[in-house]
Amino acid sequence: MNTKHRGTGCPGCPLSRRRFLTTAASAGALGVLAPAGLFQACSKTEKLRIRIVYALHAVVQPGPDWPNVGFDFRPVMDRTAAALRRAFPGWEFLTSMAKGEEEARKILAGDAAAPPDGYVVVQLNCWNRVVQTVAASGRPTLYVDFQYGGSGGFLVYTAEFLRQNAPNLGFVASSRPEDLAAACRAFAEVKRSGRPAEFAGLVAAARRAATPGPGDPAVASDAVAFLAAGDCLKKMKESRILAVGGGWPGIAPAVKEGLGIDVVNVPFAKVNEAWAAADKDEARAVADRWAATAAKVEGVTPETLLTSAAMYLGQKAVLKEHGANAITINCLGGFYGGHIHAYPCLGFHELLNEGLVGACECDVRSTATMVALTTLTNGRPGYISDPVIDTSRREIIYAHCVASNRPFGPGGPANPFEILTHSEDRQGASVRSILPAGYMTTTVEASPERRLFLFHQARTVGNSPDDRACRTKLAAEPVGDIEKLFAEWDQWGWHRVTVYGDLRKPVFELAGALGWKVLEEA
């Protein structure tokens, strides 16, 4: 078909849809924002009705979850709607809230008589299943992450949509309001064309156009003393993970068979008894050392520091009893269920600094990954995290409430750290580690049941001080294609394990020695 003189149907906008997509993709490669202006010109004569649907538990968050208990979403919702009304003064924006599928179905039923031209679904809390129902309507649907609030569900659900190749679903993962507005201009384009199946491609073009190009690839010198793959495998077979309070069903045998690492289930009571029996004077000395060396202690009482120190000593005692070098605890279930009486975060922090492994949420897969990487690097700690992606900065932010402050190993330099409450519930004590910028990191997840390593690398650029969600937030620029980073979360879950250093060669060699494959997610 000859499209040389075929416009988009918008007066004053001479580009065909094909040229629009080509221009947008080219601009994205150059890191410029030209397509936003193009979209703006195209939207001037259109009047659309768009419904914004906020996916969340409640207007004021009633319990612990990202971003945190008591969080008031009203300013966030008001800012979002106001930004879109300013960007599109001729459009009509309707707003709704939904906790899950049932409320989403009611919204669609209410719209049946006069459907809007599209939906914007904003994921404010992580796991509310709203966008699935809305997108199934077939209407153009723009899916938006409220970063450090809905990011877990956003990443997992977006990966599901990408796997389904959903043509009417576009997504925005940006901290910049202009990027949301640029994506919304795709609503006008598909209304003119009458082809909602173009929506995902138009939004993707706008997202790529607004994503900056790669930054300076230079990284600080960082020589890592790796074990040879064969030696690493032998040492891993001497390792043992204690899984406290229930873990991932069925994965322990695969960890033993695939990596040679023992996994022993331990009840909460065993750890709680060791916590209660910890020497009080020794615990006080640990607590005093933490208070003296932390750059800041905020919201955490001396009594809480003392109970956290006793929990660390309790973990050490249980590790010694079982001849283990790694422990992972169902911390939230244990604490909220009254099975343990102190968060293990500071204890994990201390274990990691010593070359041992302390891992969150009884995630045995990530704990086994940490054991493998710590063994491979002669003691460098793995950092387990819930990542967030921000395309406006070309960053992935690794977020969790605990991390080592000796990322180069027990004998390496220490970086500053702060002691704060656990973020989601504002209780207990956790760690914000201010990790060093300008270094190459390697992020891995091991899947022994699939005989596969998931792998990407990123250059650290800083630490986010945002008060929402987990305390430690290491920001890094991915090496490779940031768009690819959206694709695997539904298959692997939210957690990733990050280690300082360029581990590409040794990880691939370890995979070869195991007979595994490596899947590069960026």
N, C-alpha and C positions, 0 to 999 in steps of 0.2 A: 504494500500500500504506500502511496506517495504521501508523505507527511510534511513535505517541505514548507507548505504555506498553511498547514493546519494548526490553528491556535488552540488554547485551552478553553476558549469560550469566555474569557475574561477580557473586557475592553482594556486596552493599554498593556496587555501581557502577551508578547509575541511568541513565547516559547511553546512548542508542542510538549505533550506529556513526556515523550521520549527524550527531548532535549532537556526538559526539567530534571529528569532523573539523572541524565549524564552530567549536567551542570552541578547538581547537588553532590553527586559522588566525587566529582573532580574537586569541588570546593572543600569537601571533607578531607580529601587527601592533602590539601594545602593548608588545612586548619583555619579556613576563613568562614565568614558567616553570610556569604552572599545569598544563599537560598532563602534565608529568613526574610530578606527584603523582597525577594521574588514572591514568596507566599503572601507577604503583606499587600503587595500590589494586587494580587489575585483576589484578596478577600474584601476589597473595599465595597464592591457592589452587592455582596451576598448578605442575606439575613438568614441566620440559622437558629435552630433551637437545640441546645445541648444540655443534657442532664449530667450533673456532677454527682457521683455516688461515692460517699466516704465509707470505707470498710473499716470498722472499729468495734471494740467492745462496748464502749460508752463514751459520752461526751467528756466526762472526767474519769480517768482510768481507775477502776475500783481495786485492782490488785497488781501484784508484781508481774511485769512483762515489759518488753521494750515499748516505749522509751523509758518509763518508770511509773511506779505507783503514784497516783494523784495527778498525773500529767493532764493538763487542761487542753483539749484539742480545739476549743472554740477559736482561739486566735489563728491557728493553722488553717482551719476551714475558712475562716473569714478572709485571710490573706490570699488563699488560693482563688476563691471566687472573685474577690476584688481585682486581682491581677488579670484574670481572664476578661472581666467586664471592661477593664481599662484597655486591654489589647484589642477587644472586639466590641466597641460601643454599640454597634448595630445588631449584635446577636442577643438572643435571650438565653440566660443560663438558669436552669432549675437545679435545686440541690436536694439531696436525700442522704440518709444514713442507713446502713445495713450491717447487722452482726454476722449474717451468714446467708446460706442459700435460700431459706424460707423468706426472709425479708427482701432479698433480691428479686425473688419471683413475684412478690407483691408489688414491687416497684414496676416491674415489666408489665404486670397485669393492669396497673393503673395507667400505663402509657399506651395500652393497646389501641385505644380509640384514636389517638393522635400521637404516633410514635415520634420521638425527637430525631433530629438528623444524626445524632451520635451520642455516645456516652463517654465520660471521663471517669474512670474508677481510680480512686486514690487509696492505696494500701497504707492505712495509718497504723494498724497493729499487724503483727506478722502473719497470723494463720487463719484469719477470717476468709472463708471461701465465698467470695462475692463475685469476683471478676469472671469466674467460670460460667456462672448463670447468665450474667449480662452479655458476655461475648457469644454465648450460644444463641442469643436472639438473632444473630446475623447482622445486627446494626454495626457500623463502624465504632470500635471501642478502643479508647486510648487508656493504657494502663500505666499508672504513675506511682513511683516509689516515694513515700515519705521517709527519707533516709534516717537511720537510727530509730525508726519506729516500726515500719512495715517491711524492712529489707529482706528478712529471711523468707517470708512467704512470697514476696515479690520475685526474688531470684528463682526459687523453686517453681513457682507457677509460670513465670516467663519462660523458663527452660521447657516446661511442658508444652506451652503454646508453640514455641519454636520447633519442637519435635513433631507437633501435629501440623506444622506449616499453616497455621490459622491465618488466612489472608485478610480478615477484617480486624485483626488485633495488632495494634502498634504499641510501643512502650517507650517510656521516658525514665531514665535513671540519672537525674541531674539535679544539682543543688541550685541551678541558675533558673529563675522564673522565665527568662526569655526563651529557654529551650522548650519549656512547656507550651508557651504561646506559639513558637515555630511549629511544633508538632500538631497543634490544634488547627493550623491552617490547612492541613490535609482534609479536614472535614468538608471545607468548601470545595476543594478540588474533586472529591468523590461525589459530592452532590451534583456538581456540574456534569461530570462524566457519566453518572449513573452506574458506576462500577465500584461497589464497596470492596471488592476483592483487591483493588489497588491500594487500599488504605495502609496496610502493613508496609508495603514498599515505599510509599511516600513518607511515612513517619521514619522509617529506617534511613532514608536519604537525608532527611532533616537532622536526625541524630548524628549521623556520620559527619555532616557538614559542620555541625557545631562542636564536634570533638576536636580538641587541639591535636596538632601533630606531635610526634615523639620529641621529648626534650633531650637535653645533653646526655648522651649514653655513658659518659665517663663515670666510673665508680672508684671509691677509695681502695687502695691496696689492701688485700685481705687474704693472706696465705692460710689455707686450711690443711691440717695434717690428717689426711684420709687414711682409713684402713683399706687394705686391698679387699676386694669383694669376698674372696674365700675366707679371709680372716674375720671379716664382719659377720658372715653367716655362722662361723663357729662360735663367735662370742654371743650372737643373738640366741643361740641354743642354750646358753647359760642364763638367759634372762627369764624373769617371771613377773607377770602382771597380777596385781591384786585388784579384783573388780568388786567394789563395795556397794551393796545395796541394789543389785540387779543391773544388768547391762543389756547389750544387744543380743537377743535370743539367737542361738545357733552359730554365732560368729567365732566363739572360742575354739572349737575344733579346727576351723579353717585357719585361724591364726597359728595354732600349733603345727598343723600339717604344712602350711605354706611358708611360714617364717621361722618355725622351730621354737617359738616363744610359748612358754606355759602361761595359761590363764587360770587363776584360782579364784573362785567366788568366796567372798568373805561377807558375813552379815554386818549390818550397822553396829550391832551390839558389841562386836569385837573392837571396833575402832572407838566407840563411845567409852568402853571400859578402859581402854588404854589412855584416852583423853583424861578421864577422871583420876587415873592413877599416876599421871605425870607429876614429876617432882616440881613442887611449887617454886622453890628457889631457882631451879634451872629455867622454869618457864618465865619467871620474872626477869632473869638475866637476858633471855631472848627478846622479851617484850621491850625491855629498856634499850637493847641494841637497835631494834627496829625503830623505836621512837627517835633515837639519837641520829640514826643514819638517813632516815627518810627526809626528803626535801620539804615535805609537808605532811602533817597529820590533821585531817579535818573530818569532823562528825563522828570520830571514833574515840570512845572513852578508854582510859587506862585499863579498866576492867575487861573491856572487849579485846584489847590487845593481849591481855594476859590469857584469856580463854583461847584466843587464836594461837598463842605460843604453845599452850598446853596441847592443842590439837596437832600442831606440828610435831611435838614430841611423841604424841600418841601414834601418829602415822609412822614415825621412825621406828617405834617399838614394834608395830605390827609388821612392817617391812622386814625387820631383823628376825622376828619370830618365824616368818615364812621363807627366809632366804631370798627375798624379792628385791628388785631394783626399780619397780614401777608400781604406782598405785593410782587408781582412778575411782572416784567416789560419786555416787548419785547425790550430789551436794544439795540441789534444790529439794528433791524428794525427801532426803534425810533431814534437812533443816526444817522444812515446813511441816513434815510429819512428826517432829519431835524425837526423831531417832538419834540425831546428833545435835549438839548444843553450841557449836561454833562453826562458822564457815571454814572450809579447809584452804581458802585462797592463799593466805599468807604462808601456810605450810607448804603448799605446792610451789610457791615462789622460792622458798628456801631450799626445797629439794632440787629444783631445777638449777639453782645456783651451785649446788654441790655435785652436779653431774648425774643425779638421779632423775626420775620422771614422776611428776605429779600432774595429773590430767583431770579435766573437768567432766562432770555429767555422766560418769561411767561410760564414756564413749571408748569402747575397747578397740575399735578400728583406728581411731586417731591415736590412742595410747600406743598401740603396736607400731604405728607410723613413727611416733616420737622415739620409741625404743630403737627402731631401725636407724633413724637419722642421727640420734645421739651416739649410737655405737659407731656408725660410719664416720663421724666427724671427731671421734675421740673426746666426746663430752659436751659438744655444743647443744644447748637446750632447744627443743622444739617449742614453738609458740602456737597453741591451739586457738583458733579464732572463729568468730562468726563474721565473714566479710561483708562489706558494703561496696558497691561500685558507683562511682561518680564520673560520668562521661565528660562533664563540663571541665573537669580537672585532669582527665585521663588518668584516674587513680582507682586503685582498689585499696580499701581501708580495712585492715585486719583488726577486729574489735573483740576484746574479751576482758574479764575482770581480774585476770591474773597473767603475769608474764615474768620471766626472769629479768634481772637487770645486769646479767653477765652474758650477753648474747654470743660472745666469742669463746665461752667455756669458763669453767671454774677458775682457771688461772688468768683469764683475760681481764681487761678493764671493766669497771662498773659504771653504769650510767645512772643518772638521778631516777628516783622513784618516789611516789607519793602513796600514802595510806589513806584510803577513803572508804566510805560505806560501799557495800555491794550495791550496784547502781539500780537494779530493777526494783528492789524493795526498800532501799535506803537503810538497810540493817547491816549488822556485822562489820567485818573489815575485809577490804580487798585492795588490789594494787593497781596503780597507774604507773607503768614503766615508760619513761621518756626515752624511747629507743633511738639509737643513732641514725642520722640521715646520711645519704650518699653512698650506701653500700648495696651490693647485690645480695638478694635473698632468693631462696629456692623454696617453693611451696609444693607439698606432696600429700597425697592420700593413698594408702595402701588398701587394695581390695584382694585379700588372699583367696576369697571364694571365686574371683574372676581371674586370678593370676595377672593382676594389672596394677600399675602405678599411675595415678593421675598426677600431672606435673605442670607447673608454670613457674616463671621467674619474674622478679620485679625489682626495681631500684628504689630504695627507700628515699622519701623526700621530706618526711616530717611526721609530726604527731598531732592529731586533732584534739583540741581541748573541749569539744562539744560535751555538754553535761548529759545529753541523752544517751541511753543505752550503756553498754559496757565501758569500763574506765580506761583501759589501755586501747588506744586507737592508732596503730602504725599505718601511715599513709605511704603508698608506693606506686610507682608507675610501672605497669606491666610491660614486659618485654614481648613484643609481638602485637597481635591484633586484639584490642580490648573487646571488640564485638564478639569474638569467639568465647570470651569469658562468660557469656550469658548462657551457654549451651548445656552445661553438664550438671547443674545443681539438682535436677529432679532425679538423676541417677545415683548421685553420691551424697546427697544431704548437704547441709549448710556448712559443716565444719571443714576447715583446712588446717594443715600444720606447716608452719613457716620456720625456716632456719636461716641464719645469716651465713652467707658464703655462696659461691658458684658451685653447686653440686651437680651440674648437668652430667659431666663425665662419670663420676662415681655412681650416681643413681642409675644411669643407663647400664653401667657395668654390673651393678648389683642385680638389676632386672635380668640381664643376660645370664648371670650365674644361677638365678632362680628359675630361668626358663619363662620369665614373665615378659609382658609387653609394657610399653609406656605410652599413655595417651596424653598428648600435649594440649592443654585446654586454652592456650593462648597462641 
